[in-house]
Amino acid sequence: MNTLKGFPRSHLVLAAFVAMPLTSFLIASPTPEGEDRFTTELVLAEIADGTDLQAIDAPTPSDAPISAIREHHEVVRAGDSLARIFQRASIPPRELAAVLESGRQLPG
């Protein structure tokens, strides 16, 4: 007990508050070996015997040529909105909505 009296009381209280949640987390968290065992058993149970795993894979993209991309250059003027630019380029409003909703789904 002599070593504990050398520390300030506030430090001991702080150490106890840090140690309690850390200890409960370490006790409650599962070990990686335990998780792997159950995951492997579940995956193997879901795969039927004799299942062709190659058929499950996604289809390979075809080597067919991509349709020609039409390029169009449009000068953006002061006060132009995206809708007005699309209108001048004869692009329907439905495609404008699809572009706006696509977000970061587009490649590149």
N, C-alpha and C positions, 0 to 999 in steps of 0.2 A: 504494500500500500504506500510505501514511501515514495515510489517512483510516480504514482498518480498525483501526489500532492505537489509535485514539482511543476505540473502543467496548470495553466489558468483554467478555471471552471468553464469559461465560455468555449475554450478549445475542446474540452472533453465532451461538452454537450453537442458541439458541432460534429465531432467525430462519431458520436453515437447516432445522430440523425443521418449521417452519410452511410454508416455501416449497416443500419437496419434495412433500408430498402435494397442495398446492394446484396446483402446476405439473402433476403427473401427472393430476389431475382435469380440469384445463382442456384438456389434450391429448387425453384419452380421451373426454371428453363430446362428443356429436355436436352439430352446429349445428342450430338450429331450421329453417332452410331445407332442410337435407338430410332431416330427419325428415318434414316436410310433403310433400315431393316423393314419397317412398316411400309414405306413408300414402294420399295421393290416388290414386296409381296402383293400389294394392291395392283400395281401395274401388271405384274405377271398373271394375276387372277383375271384381269380384264381382257387379256389377249387370248383368244380361243386357240386351241391346238390346230395346227395345219393352216393357220391364216397366212396368206401371202402378204408379207409386210411391204413388198414393193408396190402392190396395188394401192396401199394406203397413202403413199407419197403423193405430193401434188403433181399434176401433169407438167411435163416439160414444155416450155413455151415453144411454139412452132417457129421455124425459120422463114416463114412467109414474110415478104417485104411489107413494111408498114406503109400505109397509104401516105401519099405525098402531103406534106404539111404546107399549107398555104400561108405565105408571109404577107403581112400587111403593115405598112408604116402609117402611123397617124400622128399628126402634129397636135400636141396638147396646148390649148390656149388658156389664158388666164380665166379662172372661174369655171373651167370644165369639170364636170363630175364624171365619175366612172360610167354612169348610165348614159350620159351624153356621148362619151367617146365610143361606147359600144353601139349606140344608135347610129352614129355617123359611119361606123364600120359595118353596118347592116347585120349586127349580131343580135339575136332575139333576147328580150329581157330574161327569159327562162335560163339561158346559158349564163347570163350575168349572175343570176341568183346561185347557180351551181358553182360558179367560180368563187363567189363570196363565201359559200358554205363549205367549200373544200378545205379551207384552212391550210394546214401543213401536210395534207395527204398527197400533194403533188410531188413527183420525184424531182430531184435536182436541187 
